[in-house]
Amino acid sequence: MAKAGPDARQLDERIAVLEAAPLRWWAGEAEVVRTYFSNPRTREDDLHWLKLQAARELGTVERLLQALPGDLAGIEAAVSRGSFEASARSVYEEARHYRLLADIMERIAGERPDPRELMALSGCQRERRGHPDLPAMTAEVEATRRLQETYGELAEVALGFSEGAGAAIFYVGNRILELPYTSYSGGAVERAIAEAMGIIFHDEMRHGPVHIPRIAEAIRDDDDLETARRIITEKAMVHLRLRNETFGYPLTEVRMAEIDAGVRVEPLPVDYRNITPVSPYSA
């Protein structure tokens, strides 16, 4: 990619295009969680989605840990000390996400989760792979791999914005006490979920959306911009299906098609531009 960066006006225009690209699907992810918690659910229902989300967090920890020695070896040369610090912080934050969710799983089930089972379900390890019981997750893994193989560096840069899918499920999860939920725990599990989701939301805003200016700066021309927009859009579409699968399919395929078309979709009231570099829970 060209080294010369865009001027301030071009940068702002590119940020606006990229920022708008996934919003309907991120709103769809929020709708998945809102619909799930607004309907009656059981301990088994909660354990199902918690297991799948905890698996993704643990798999991400493994993937990041495998990359960290290379970053350490390149520090002060190929890797800046700030980038190394950010990578190490990401490991800590993803480990925190796993711990928060696993704590809730243990509280509900009365036993610790099996990390071997979780790793097999993660789809997030260094060697990304799907799972026969999770077709939507498998499709998301395959789509991500195809985008990376097709578009190379541009895909790697553009997909950085998509990590955590705008933190949409965590944004709504932090607000589940405001929903018309029914509880098998007198509200105790919901309070624990809301607290955990609030922490994860702030962390994930720094893992994905905070990178949008870097993506805009890396784009060379209008063709790159359109390609990046398509990459982000395709990733958002398959990721929405993954989230719906994770929560036991609260949204129908008809509703999915409506979200794809932008029907009855309201973007989340989240500021994706003014994000501090470090989560308040890690500062």
Backbone as CSV, one residue per row, in Angstrom:
resi,resn,N_x,N_y,N_z,CA_x,CA_y,CA_z,C_x,C_y,C_z
1,MET,0.834,-1.203,0.000,0.000,0.000,0.000,0.871,1.255,0.000
2,ALA,0.380,2.317,-0.586,1.126,3.571,-0.685,1.365,4.159,0.696
3,LYS,2.500,4.792,0.850,2.861,5.376,2.137,2.182,6.720,2.357
4,ALA,1.965,7.478,1.272,1.382,8.811,1.415,-0.045,8.691,1.944
5,GLY,-0.338,9.448,2.989,-1.662,9.372,3.574,-2.608,10.393,2.977
6,PRO,-3.895,10.232,3.223,-4.887,11.173,2.716,-4.874,12.458,3.527
7,ASP,-5.448,13.532,2.935,-5.585,14.751,3.724,-6.756,14.595,4.684
8,ALA,-6.947,15.612,5.533,-7.939,15.507,6.598,-9.352,15.291,6.050
9,ARG,-9.680,15.967,4.966,-11.021,15.814,4.394,-11.222,14.408,3.835
10,GLN,-10.243,13.912,3.085,-10.346,12.563,2.540,-10.437,11.526,3.651
11,LEU,-9.649,11.727,4.681,-9.657,10.784,5.794,-11.029,10.737,6.450
12,ASP,-11.614,11.905,6.674,-12.929,11.962,7.300,-13.985,11.293,6.420
13,GLU,-13.901,11.506,5.116,-14.857,10.886,4.199,-14.720,9.366,4.203
14,ARG,-13.492,8.879,4.218,-13.266,7.444,4.235,-13.750,6.822,5.539
15,ILE,-13.479,7.492,6.638,-13.946,7.000,7.935,-15.465,6.883,7.932
16,ALA,-16.143,7.882,7.383,-17.609,7.864,7.342,-18.122,6.671,6.535
17,VAL,-17.483,6.388,5.390,-17.904,5.257,4.551,-17.695,3.935,5.279
18,LEU,-16.528,3.759,5.863,-16.201,2.504,6.541,-17.040,2.318,7.794
19,GLU,-17.239,3.394,8.524,-18.025,3.330,9.758,-19.461,2.921,9.471
20,ALA,-20.021,3.414,8.364,-21.426,3.133,8.043,-21.634,1.707,7.533
21,ALA,-20.586,1.110,6.966,-20.740,-0.171,6.270,-21.371,-1.274,7.109
22,PRO,-20.944,-1.512,8.359,-21.483,-2.652,9.100,-22.642,-2.332,10.037
23,LEU,-23.102,-1.082,10.095,-23.980,-0.671,11.189,-25.284,-1.459,11.260
24,ARG,-25.881,-1.787,10.123,-27.159,-2.510,10.179,-26.977,-3.902,10.778
25,TRP,-25.851,-4.541,10.479,-25.618,-5.886,10.993,-25.193,-5.855,12.458
26,TRP,-24.469,-4.810,12.842,-24.152,-4.655,14.260,-25.427,-4.392,15.058
27,ALA,-26.330,-3.603,14.495,-27.637,-3.412,15.137,-28.396,-4.732,15.194
28,GLY,-28.239,-5.560,14.161,-28.857,-6.880,14.165,-28.319,-7.758,15.283
29,GLU,-27.017,-7.676,15.542,-26.449,-8.441,16.647,-27.043,-7.986,17.978
30,ALA,-27.212,-6.687,18.116,-27.854,-6.169,19.322,-29.289,-6.701,19.441
31,GLU,-29.981,-6.792,18.309,-31.348,-7.311,18.313,-31.384,-8.779,18.704
32,VAL,-30.382,-9.536,18.299,-30.291,-10.944,18.713,-30.296,-11.042,20.236
33,VAL,-29.438,-10.271,20.877,-29.322,-10.330,22.336,-30.568,-9.779,23.010
34,ARG,-31.079,-8.683,22.487,-32.282,-8.084,23.061,-33.460,-9.065,22.983
35,THR,-33.613,-9.742,21.865,-34.701,-10.700,21.696,-34.494,-11.902,22.609
36,TYR,-33.270,-12.375,22.691,-32.974,-13.540,23.541,-33.354,-13.265,24.997
37,PHE,-32.914,-12.154,25.543,-33.162,-11.876,26.953,-34.577,-11.396,27.235
38,SER,-35.312,-11.001,26.208,-36.695,-10.553,26.405,-37.679,-11.724,26.410
39,ASN,-37.198,-12.923,26.117,-38.038,-14.118,26.111,-37.655,-15.042,27.259
40,PRO,-38.581,-15.901,27.695,-38.234,-16.859,28.764,-37.055,-17.736,28.347
41,ARG,-36.186,-18.028,29.289,-35.020,-18.858,29.011,-34.683,-19.685,30.241
42,THR,-33.897,-20.719,30.052,-33.538,-21.637,31.134,-32.043,-21.535,31.438
43,ARG,-31.638,-22.224,32.499,-30.209,-22.327,32.803,-29.448,-22.916,31.624
44,GLU,-30.037,-23.940,31.004,-29.384,-24.602,29.877,-29.219,-23.645,28.703
45,ASP,-30.213,-22.790,28.488,-30.103,-21.792,27.418,-28.918,-20.860,27.677
46,ASP,-28.804,-20.378,28.912,-27.711,-19.470,29.241,-26.357,-20.174,29.159
47,LEU,-26.299,-21.400,29.628,-25.041,-22.134,29.560,-24.601,-22.361,28.118
48,HIS,-25.567,-22.509,27.216,-25.242,-22.732,25.804,-24.506,-21.523,25.227
49,TRP,-25.091,-20.319,25.365,-24.438,-19.158,24.749,-23.178,-18.761,25.509
50,LEU,-23.198,-18.922,26.833,-22.004,-18.598,27.603,-20.838,-19.500,27.202
51,LYS,-21.126,-20.782,26.989,-20.073,-21.711,26.578,-19.480,-21.301,25.233
52,LEU,-20.340,-20.951,24.273,-19.839,-20.591,22.948,-19.076,-19.275,22.972
53,GLN,-19.544,-18.310,23.759,-18.826,-17.034,23.822,-17.524,-17.174,24.606
54,ALA,-17.557,-17.924,25.698,-16.325,-18.166,26.454,-15.305,-18.899,25.597
55,ALA,-15.792,-19.803,24.750,-14.894,-20.525,23.844,-14.186,-19.561,22.903
56,ARG,-14.909,-18.592,22.367,-14.306,-17.622,21.457,-13.262,-16.778,22.190
57,GLU,-13.542,-16.419,23.411,-12.580,-15.620,24.178,-11.310,-16.432,24.447
58,LEU,-11.465,-17.697,24.841,-10.310,-18.521,25.156,-9.493,-18.812,23.900
59,GLY,-10.180,-19.070,22.780,-9.463,-19.285,21.530,-8.685,-18.063,21.095
60,THR,-9.252,-16.882,21.325,-8.550,-15.644,20.987,-7.306,-15.475,21.853
61,VAL,-7.398,-15.835,23.134,-6.226,-15.778,24.004,-5.104,-16.639,23.432
62,GLU,-5.446,-17.862,23.027,-4.418,-18.745,22.475,-3.777,-18.136,21.231
63,ARG,-4.614,-17.604,20.337,-4.095,-17.026,19.094,-3.164,-15.850,19.379
64,LEU,-3.563,-14.980,20.297,-2.737,-13.824,20.615,-1.441,-14.229,21.307
65,LEU,-1.504,-15.228,22.173,-0.302,-15.682,22.863,0.713,-16.268,21.887
66,GLN,0.226,-16.945,20.862,1.144,-17.526,19.883,1.874,-16.449,19.084
67,ALA,1.227,-15.291,18.916,1.866,-14.203,18.157,2.796,-13.364,19.020
68,LEU,2.627,-13.402,20.336,3.359,-12.489,21.215,4.878,-12.704,21.204
69,PRO,5.404,-13.941,21.169,6.867,-14.090,21.123,7.493,-13.421,19.913
70,GLY,6.827,-13.483,18.758,7.348,-12.807,17.573,7.375,-11.306,17.752
71,ASP,6.328,-10.773,18.405,6.312,-9.339,18.683,7.457,-8.960,19.619
72,LEU,7.687,-9.799,20.624,8.774,-9.525,21.566,10.122,-9.556,20.858
73,ALA,10.306,-10.512,19.954,11.570,-10.631,19.229,11.823,-9.423,18.328
74,GLY,10.746,-8.786,17.880,10.896,-7.658,16.967,10.791,-6.303,17.616
75,ILE,10.709,-6.271,18.941,10.500,-4.988,19.619,11.680,-4.045,19.387
76,GLU,11.365,-2.765,19.195,12.292,-1.676,18.896,12.857,-1.744,17.475
77,ALA,12.426,-2.754,16.701,12.842,-2.849,15.296,11.589,-2.887,14.438
78,ALA,11.070,-4.081,14.162,9.849,-4.204,13.362,8.606,-3.873,14.165
79,VAL,8.694,-3.968,15.480,7.533,-3.755,16.354,7.836,-2.621,17.323
80,SER,6.955,-1.628,17.354,7.155,-0.515,18.289,6.810,-0.963,19.699
81,ARG,7.372,-0.287,20.687,7.076,-0.644,22.077,5.599,-0.413,22.399
82,GLY,4.995,0.608,21.723,3.565,0.840,21.946,2.717,-0.290,21.397
83,SER,3.091,-0.791,20.219,2.351,-1.913,19.636,2.505,-3.164,20.490
84,PHE,3.710,-3.375,21.011,3.928,-4.537,21.865,3.082,-4.438,23.133
85,GLU,3.052,-3.258,23.719,2.238,-3.064,24.919,0.770,-3.337,24.611
86,ALA,0.282,-2.849,23.460,-1.114,-3.056,23.089,-1.411,-4.539,22.884
87,SER,-0.478,-5.265,22.277,-0.675,-6.699,22.072,-0.746,-7.437,23.404
88,ALA,0.157,-7.089,24.318,0.150,-7.726,25.630,-1.124,-7.392,26.395
89,ARG,-1.569,-6.149,26.256,-2.809,-5.751,26.923,-4.002,-6.530,26.366
90,SER,-4.011,-6.761,25.064,-5.110,-7.510,24.455,-5.181,-8.927,25.012
91,VAL,-4.023,-9.545,25.235,-4.009,-10.881,25.838,-4.677,-10.841,27.211
92,TYR,-4.277,-9.870,28.001,-4.856,-9.733,29.338,-6.366,-9.511,29.273
93,GLU,-6.802,-8.634,28.376,-8.225,-8.311,28.306,-9.046,-9.499,27.823
94,GLU,-8.545,-10.228,26.820,-9.284,-11.407,26.356,-9.326,-12.477,27.440
95,ALA,-8.252,-12.620,28.207,-8.260,-13.553,29.332,-9.286,-13.112,30.377
96,ARG,-9.397,-11.815,30.577,-10.400,-11.293,31.509,-11.805,-11.624,31.023
97,HIS,-12.049,-11.495,29.721,-13.369,-11.823,29.188,-13.697,-13.286,29.458
98,TYR,-12.722,-14.149,29.211,-12.956,-15.570,29.478,-13.275,-15.794,30.957
99,ARG,-12.498,-15.203,31.835,-12.714,-15.394,33.271,-14.098,-14.918,33.705
100,LEU,-14.512,-13.763,33.207,-15.825,-13.234,33.576,-16.957,-14.179,33.155
101,LEU,-16.871,-14.693,31.927,-17.925,-15.573,31.433,-17.853,-16.944,32.100
102,ALA,-16.643,-17.459,32.301,-16.497,-18.760,32.958,-16.984,-18.711,34.400
103,ASP,-16.776,-17.570,35.068,-17.290,-17.426,36.437,-18.810,-17.575,36.466
104,ILE,-19.480,-16.975,35.491,-20.944,-17.066,35.443,-21.376,-18.489,35.101
105,MET,-20.666,-19.130,34.171,-20.979,-20.526,33.845,-20.869,-21.416,35.081
106,GLU,-19.785,-21.252,35.840,-19.599,-22.065,37.041,-20.687,-21.784,38.070
107,ARG,-21.088,-20.545,38.162,-22.160,-20.177,39.099,-23.465,-20.872,38.728
108,ILE,-23.773,-20.942,37.434,-25.018,-21.551,36.987,-24.960,-23.075,37.059
109,ALA,-23.848,-23.641,36.577,-23.746,-25.103,36.450,-23.250,-25.794,37.707
110,GLY,-22.577,-25.042,38.588,-22.023,-25.662,39.785,-20.742,-26.431,39.526
111,GLU,-20.139,-26.242,38.364,-18.876,-26.906,38.046,-18.096,-26.058,37.045
112,ARG,-16.801,-26.299,36.993,-15.958,-25.530,36.098,-16.163,-25.983,34.647
113,PRO,-16.047,-25.058,33.702,-16.113,-25.461,32.288,-14.884,-26.273,31.908
114,ASP,-15.027,-27.063,30.863,-13.945,-27.899,30.363,-13.202,-27.132,29.270
115,PRO,-11.966,-26.684,29.516,-11.259,-25.878,28.508,-11.005,-26.627,27.211
116,ARG,-10.860,-27.945,27.266,-10.643,-28.708,26.034,-11.878,-28.653,25.142
117,GLU,-13.052,-28.755,25.747,-14.290,-28.629,24.980,-14.402,-27.223,24.394
118,LEU,-14.069,-26.225,25.183,-14.184,-24.846,24.722,-13.244,-24.565,23.551
119,MET,-12.024,-25.038,23.630,-11.072,-24.771,22.552,-11.562,-25.363,21.239
120,ALA,-12.203,-26.526,21.301,-12.713,-27.152,20.080,-13.851,-26.348,19.464
121,LEU,-14.548,-25.573,20.288,-15.696,-24.793,19.817,-15.331,-23.355,19.462
122,SER,-14.080,-22.961,19.653,-13.746,-21.539,19.612,-13.767,-20.941,18.211
123,GLY,-13.199,-21.639,17.239,-13.087,-21.075,15.896,-12.151,-19.892,15.806
124,CYS,-11.451,-19.573,16.894,-10.635,-18.351,16.956,-9.161,-18.627,17.139
125,GLN,-8.773,-19.885,17.120,-7.373,-20.187,17.351,-6.514,-19.755,16.167
126,ARG,-5.202,-19.870,16.334,-4.296,-19.443,15.265,-4.641,-20.160,13.965
127,GLU,-4.855,-21.462,14.037,-5.333,-22.215,12.879,-6.852,-22.196,12.934
128,ARG,-7.444,-21.178,12.360,-8.889,-21.005,12.446,-9.604,-22.180,11.794
129,ARG,-10.601,-22.697,12.474,-11.355,-23.816,11.938,-12.768,-23.779,12.497
130,GLY,-13.681,-24.411,11.770,-15.066,-24.455,12.197,-15.350,-25.652,13.084
131,HIS,-16.651,-25.972,13.195,-17.080,-27.104,14.023,-18.350,-27.662,13.404
132,PRO,-18.474,-28.986,13.290,-19.645,-29.571,12.616,-20.974,-29.233,13.273
133,ASP,-20.968,-28.929,14.555,-22.213,-28.579,15.248,-22.544,-27.095,15.162
134,LEU,-21.661,-26.317,14.545,-21.842,-24.862,14.486,-21.676,-24.390,13.043
135,PRO,-22.689,-24.587,12.195,-22.553,-24.237,10.779,-22.352,-22.750,10.521
136,ALA,-22.989,-21.887,11.301,-22.819,-20.448,11.079,-21.415,-19.998,11.469
137,MET,-20.892,-20.538,12.577,-19.526,-20.219,12.963,-18.536,-20.731,11.921
138,THR,-18.790,-21.927,11.406,-17.923,-22.494,10.379,-17.945,-21.631,9.124
139,ALA,-19.132,-21.152,8.742,-19.248,-20.289,7.565,-18.504,-18.974,7.789
140,GLU,-18.539,-18.446,9.012,-17.835,-17.200,9.313,-16.326,-17.405,9.230
141,VAL,-15.838,-18.528,9.739,-14.407,-18.836,9.657,-13.975,-18.944,8.199
142,GLU,-14.773,-19.649,7.406,-14.434,-19.842,5.997,-14.472,-18.530,5.225
143,ALA,-15.453,-17.680,5.515,-15.537,-16.386,4.842,-14.344,-15.507,5.201
144,THR,-13.955,-15.513,6.469,-12.803,-14.719,6.896,-11.532,-15.190,6.198
145,ARG,-11.346,-16.492,6.146,-10.168,-17.034,5.478,-10.152,-16.659,3.989
146,ARG,-11.302,-16.763,3.350,-11.380,-16.441,1.925,-11.078,-14.963,1.679
147,LEU,-11.601,-14.085,2.517,-11.329,-12.658,2.371,-9.842,-12.367,2.543
148,GLN,-9.220,-13.023,3.509,-7.793,-12.809,3.731,-6.970,-13.314,2.553
149,GLU,-7.343,-14.480,2.033,-6.595,-15.047,0.905,-6.802,-14.235,-0.370
150,THR,-7.995,-13.669,-0.540,-8.310,-12.919,-1.752,-7.710,-11.520,-1.740
151,TYR,-7.797,-10.844,-0.602,-7.434,-9.427,-0.562,-6.170,-9.136,0.248
152,GLY,-5.597,-10.139,0.866,-4.309,-9.979,1.526,-4.269,-8.896,2.581
153,GLU,-3.296,-7.992,2.440,-3.058,-6.965,3.452,-4.272,-6.068,3.653
154,LEU,-4.979,-5.744,2.574,-6.153,-4.885,2.705,-7.204,-5.550,3.578
155,ALA,-7.394,-6.855,3.423,-8.360,-7.577,4.259,-7.901,-7.584,5.712
156,GLU,-6.621,-7.821,5.944,-6.115,-7.841,7.313,-6.388,-6.501,8.004
157,VAL,-6.167,-5.420,7.274,-6.392,-4.093,7.840,-7.881,-3.842,8.061
158,ALA,-8.704,-4.115,7.043,-10.134,-3.840,7.134,-10.815,-4.685,8.194
159,LEU,-10.402,-5.949,8.328,-11.038,-6.826,9.302,-10.703,-6.445,10.741
160,GLY,-9.638,-5.663,10.923,-9.321,-5.197,12.265,-10.433,-4.349,12.856
161,PHE,-11.123,-3.600,12.010,-12.252,-2.777,12.446,-13.411,-3.639,12.903
162,SER,-13.503,-4.868,12.376,-14.654,-5.732,12.625,-14.534,-6.565,13.891
163,GLU,-13.362,-6.575,14.519,-13.209,-7.409,15.711,-14.219,-7.008,16.775
164,GLY,-14.950,-8.011,17.275,-15.973,-7.747,18.276,-17.270,-7.214,17.717
165,ALA,-17.337,-7.017,16.383,-18.555,-6.560,15.708,-19.147,-5.320,16.370
166,GLY,-18.297,-4.330,16.583,-18.777,-3.095,17.179,-19.217,-3.234,18.619
167,ALA,-18.851,-4.372,19.247,-19.207,-4.639,20.650,-20.713,-4.595,20.878
168,ALA,-21.491,-4.892,19.826,-22.946,-4.714,19.899,-23.609,-5.615,20.933
169,ILE,-23.205,-6.898,20.981,-23.876,-7.794,21.935,-23.534,-7.404,23.369
170,PHE,-22.361,-6.832,23.550,-21.964,-6.437,24.902,-22.635,-5.131,25.313
171,TYR,-22.846,-4.263,24.332,-23.579,-3.022,24.596,-24.971,-3.340,25.132
172,VAL,-25.691,-4.237,24.464,-27.039,-4.596,24.906,-26.985,-5.467,26.153
173,GLY,-26.013,-6.390,26.206,-25.900,-7.247,27.375,-25.710,-6.470,28.657
174,ASN,-25.019,-5.352,28.575,-24.823,-4.499,29.737,-26.120,-3.851,30.201
175,ARG,-27.135,-3.875,29.317,-28.416,-3.215,29.610,-29.570,-4.206,29.766
176,ILE,-29.268,-5.473,30.023,-30.362,-6.447,30.073,-31.302,-6.227,31.249
177,LEU,-30.841,-5.548,32.297,-31.733,-5.281,33.426,-32.845,-4.311,33.037
178,GLU,-32.669,-3.620,31.904,-33.701,-2.706,31.414,-34.724,-3.424,30.531
179,LEU,-34.462,-4.690,30.190,-35.355,-5.445,29.318,-36.419,-6.166,30.138
180,PRO,-37.513,-6.596,29.498,-38.567,-7.327,30.216,-38.201,-8.798,30.399
181,TYR,-37.085,-9.048,31.093,-36.594,-10.418,31.220,-37.341,-11.177,32.314
182,THR,-37.335,-12.495,32.184,-37.769,-13.378,33.271,-36.529,-14.079,33.787
183,SER,-36.497,-14.404,35.088,-35.273,-14.901,35.692,-35.523,-16.179,36.482
184,TYR,-34.588,-17.112,36.366,-34.623,-18.336,37.168,-33.760,-18.175,38.416
185,SER,-33.167,-16.961,38.585,-32.221,-16.752,39.685,-32.574,-15.539,40.540
186,GLY,-33.788,-15.029,40.382,-34.144,-13.823,41.113,-33.360,-12.601,40.664
187,GLY,-32.858,-12.640,39.449,-32.115,-11.514,38.894,-30.619,-11.575,39.127
188,ALA,-30.135,-12.545,39.897,-28.708,-12.600,40.225,-27.855,-12.872,38.986
189,VAL,-28.280,-13.817,38.157,-27.504,-14.138,36.952,-27.520,-12.962,35.995
190,GLU,-28.676,-12.326,35.850,-28.764,-11.178,34.949,-27.838,-10.048,35.395
191,ARG,-27.766,-9.812,36.691,-26.876,-8.754,37.186,-25.411,-9.104,36.893
192,ALA,-25.058,-10.364,37.080,-23.682,-10.780,36.803,-23.360,-10.657,35.316
193,ILE,-24.313,-11.042,34.467,-24.105,-10.927,33.019,-23.966,-9.469,32.612
194,ALA,-24.831,-8.614,33.140,-24.788,-7.195,32.784,-23.453,-6.569,33.181
195,GLU,-22.954,-6.903,34.361,-21.674,-6.353,34.805,-20.534,-6.833,33.912
196,ALA,-20.516,-8.130,33.618,-19.460,-8.681,32.762,-19.511,-8.072,31.370
197,MET,-20.720,-7.947,30.821,-20.858,-7.407,29.472,-20.413,-5.954,29.397
198,GLY,-20.615,-5.200,30.468,-20.169,-3.811,30.477,-18.659,-3.707,30.377
199,ILE,-17.947,-4.571,31.094,-16.490,-4.568,31.036,-16.019,-4.982,29.641
200,ILE,-16.620,-6.054,29.108,-16.210,-6.548,27.789,-16.505,-5.506,26.716
201,PHE,-17.629,-4.796,26.844,-17.960,-3.752,25.874,-16.834,-2.726,25.765
202,HIS,-16.386,-2.215,26.898,-15.342,-1.188,26.868,-14.039,-1.735,26.305
203,ASP,-13.699,-2.973,26.645,-12.484,-3.573,26.093,-12.603,-3.734,24.579
204,GLU,-13.729,-4.272,24.112,-13.878,-4.579,22.683,-13.933,-3.321,21.822
205,MET,-14.388,-2.236,22.387,-14.353,-0.991,21.614,-12.914,-0.626,21.253
206,ARG,-11.954,-1.054,22.073,-10.545,-0.772,21.801,-9.884,-1.865,20.966
207,HIS,-10.569,-2.978,20.779,-10.003,-4.049,19.962,-10.403,-3.912,18.492
208,GLY,-11.570,-3.317,18.218,-12.038,-3.210,16.846,-12.242,-1.787,16.372
209,PRO,-13.352,-1.138,16.780,-13.687,0.190,16.248,-12.608,1.248,16.400
210,VAL,-11.769,1.145,17.420,-10.732,2.159,17.612,-9.764,2.213,16.423
211,HIS,-9.717,1.162,15.610,-8.758,1.095,14.506,-9.254,1.742,13.219
212,ILE,-10.467,2.267,13.195,-10.989,2.781,11.919,-10.121,3.889,11.310
213,PRO,-9.549,4.827,12.054,-8.683,5.820,11.393,-7.467,5.177,10.726
214,ARG,-6.893,4.150,11.353,-5.736,3.464,10.755,-6.123,2.804,9.438
215,ILE,-7.332,2.227,9.393,-7.798,1.593,8.164,-7.973,2.647,7.077
216,ALA,-8.595,3.768,7.429,-8.815,4.835,6.445,-7.494,5.379,5.914
217,GLU,-6.482,5.489,6.765,-5.180,6.003,6.352,-4.468,5.036,5.407
218,ALA,-4.750,3.721,5.550,-4.054,2.722,4.739,-4.630,2.587,3.334
219,ILE,-5.806,3.147,3.099,-6.461,3.017,1.797,-5.820,3.962,0.785
220,ARG,-5.539,3.430,-0.416,-4.826,4.210,-1.433,-5.742,5.057,-2.298
221,ASP,-6.913,4.487,-2.655,-7.766,5.152,-3.637,-9.208,4.680,-3.470
222,ASP,-10.077,5.148,-4.357,-11.491,4.813,-4.265,-11.750,3.318,-4.452
223,ASP,-10.942,2.675,-5.279,-11.111,1.233,-5.471,-10.818,0.476,-4.180
224,ASP,-9.746,0.867,-3.498,-9.433,0.263,-2.203,-10.558,0.511,-1.205
225,LEU,-11.093,1.721,-1.219,-12.169,2.071,-0.286,-13.388,1.188,-0.518
226,GLU,-13.764,0.998,-1.774,-14.918,0.162,-2.087,-14.651,-1.298,-1.718
227,THR,-13.425,-1.757,-1.957,-13.084,-3.125,-1.587,-13.136,-3.308,-0.074
228,ALA,-12.591,-2.364,0.664,-12.629,-2.439,2.124,-14.063,-2.424,2.631
229,ARG,-14.899,-1.591,2.009,-16.313,-1.552,2.406,-16.971,-2.905,2.192
230,ARG,-16.672,-3.565,1.060,-17.258,-4.876,0.778,-16.747,-5.933,1.759
231,ILE,-15.473,-5.851,2.098,-14.903,-6.800,3.062,-15.609,-6.671,4.410
232,ILE,-15.742,-5.436,4.875,-16.386,-5.188,6.169,-17.841,-5.638,6.133
233,THR,-18.537,-5.367,5.031,-19.943,-5.750,4.902,-20.108,-7.262,4.928
234,GLU,-19.295,-7.967,4.143,-19.425,-9.428,4.109,-19.128,-10.043,5.470
235,LYS,-18.097,-9.545,6.130,-17.768,-10.030,7.463,-18.930,-9.787,8.424
236,ALA,-19.538,-8.624,8.357,-20.648,-8.292,9.255,-21.845,-9.207,9.028
237,MET,-22.123,-9.541,7.775,-23.265,-10.405,7.461,-23.087,-11.802,8.042
238,VAL,-21.910,-12.394,7.853,-21.707,-13.756,8.361,-21.570,-13.754,9.879
239,HIS,-21.042,-12.676,10.432,-20.884,-12.598,11.884,-22.239,-12.489,12.573
240,LEU,-23.189,-11.806,11.956,-24.545,-11.746,12.510,-25.127,-13.150,12.621
241,ARG,-24.928,-13.981,11.593,-25.427,-15.366,11.637,-24.755,-16.153,12.748
242,LEU,-23.468,-15.914,12.937,-22.761,-16.563,14.039,-23.386,-16.187,15.376
243,ARG,-23.656,-14.903,15.581,-24.248,-14.467,16.846,-25.643,-15.081,17.036
244,ASN,-26.420,-15.139,15.973,-27.760,-15.720,16.088,-27.659,-17.189,16.477
245,GLU,-26.696,-17.895,15.917,-26.457,-19.299,16.273,-26.033,-19.414,17.733
246,THR,-25.143,-18.540,18.167,-24.648,-18.577,19.542,-25.790,-18.487,20.540
247,PHE,-26.763,-17.644,20.260,-27.869,-17.428,21.196,-29.092,-18.299,20.884
248,GLY,-28.897,-19.364,20.116,-29.987,-20.310,19.897,-31.019,-19.859,18.890
249,TYR,-30.648,-19.026,17.932,-31.501,-18.578,16.828,-32.762,-17.828,17.288
250,PRO,-32.601,-16.759,18.072,-33.780,-15.967,18.436,-34.389,-15.208,17.259
251,LEU,-33.608,-14.929,16.212,-34.130,-14.243,15.032,-34.350,-15.254,13.910
252,THR,-35.429,-15.071,13.171,-35.747,-15.964,12.056,-34.925,-15.605,10.824
253,GLU,-34.911,-16.511,9.850,-34.220,-16.218,8.593,-34.897,-15.059,7.858
254,VAL,-36.214,-14.943,8.023,-36.927,-13.815,7.415,-36.410,-12.506,8.003
255,ARG,-36.253,-12.474,9.321,-35.750,-11.251,9.950,-34.303,-10.993,9.539
256,MET,-33.521,-12.042,9.378,-32.150,-11.866,8.921,-32.113,-11.181,7.555
257,ALA,-32.981,-11.644,6.669,-33.027,-11.049,5.330,-33.449,-9.587,5.403
258,GLU,-34.352,-9.269,6.326,-34.762,-7.870,6.496,-33.594,-7.013,6.974
259,ILE,-32.806,-7.538,7.906,-31.633,-6.792,8.383,-30.647,-6.585,7.248
260,ASP,-30.440,-7.629,6.438,-29.556,-7.489,5.279,-30.003,-6.335,4.380
261,ALA,-31.328,-6.168,4.263,-31.891,-5.128,3.400,-32.043,-3.791,4.114
262,GLY,-31.737,-3.744,5.403,-31.860,-2.499,6.155,-33.275,-2.168,6.584
263,VAL,-34.149,-3.181,6.656,-35.546,-2.964,7.017,-35.695,-2.966,8.542
264,ARG,-36.296,-1.908,9.074,-36.547,-1.774,10.509,-35.269,-1.986,11.325
265,VAL,-34.232,-1.299,10.917,-32.946,-1.380,11.606,-32.538,0.013,12.057
266,GLU,-32.268,0.160,13.320,-31.838,1.440,13.877,-30.424,1.271,14.428
267,PRO,-29.420,1.969,13.856,-28.049,1.830,14.371,-27.969,2.151,15.859
268,LEU,-27.046,1.500,16.525,-26.876,1.710,17.956,-26.360,3.120,18.241
269,PRO,-26.771,3.709,19.344,-26.285,5.051,19.708,-24.895,4.978,20.344
270,VAL,-23.938,4.479,19.571,-22.574,4.293,20.061,-21.635,5.184,19.251
271,ASP,-20.762,5.883,19.933,-19.776,6.747,19.275,-18.545,5.911,18.935
272,TYR,-18.377,5.601,17.658,-17.249,4.778,17.233,-16.032,5.612,16.843
273,ARG,-16.102,6.915,17.006,-14.978,7.776,16.600,-14.125,8.236,17.765
274,ASN,-14.757,8.554,18.862,-14.024,9.136,19.991,-13.801,8.078,21.069
275,ILE,-12.897,7.162,20.782,-12.603,6.057,21.684,-11.204,6.247,22.247
276,THR,-11.072,6.235,23.554,-9.745,6.331,24.159,-8.957,5.056,23.847
277,PRO,-7.643,5.131,23.767,-6.864,3.958,23.376,-6.935,2.787,24.347
278,VAL,-7.140,3.084,25.633,-7.099,2.030,26.649,-8.439,1.958,27.367
279,SER,-8.925,0.731,27.572,-10.171,0.506,28.297,-10.067,1.081,29.707
280,PRO,-11.142,1.668,30.222,-11.104,2.169,31.603,-10.863,1.057,32.627
281,TYR,-11.106,-0.193,32.225,-10.876,-1.327,33.116,-9.437,-1.825,33.043
282,SER,-8.652,-1.250,32.129,-7.246,-1.639,32.016,-6.292,-0.485,32.255
283,ALA,-6.853,0.710,32.437,-5.998,1.898,32.608,-5.234,1.850,33.923
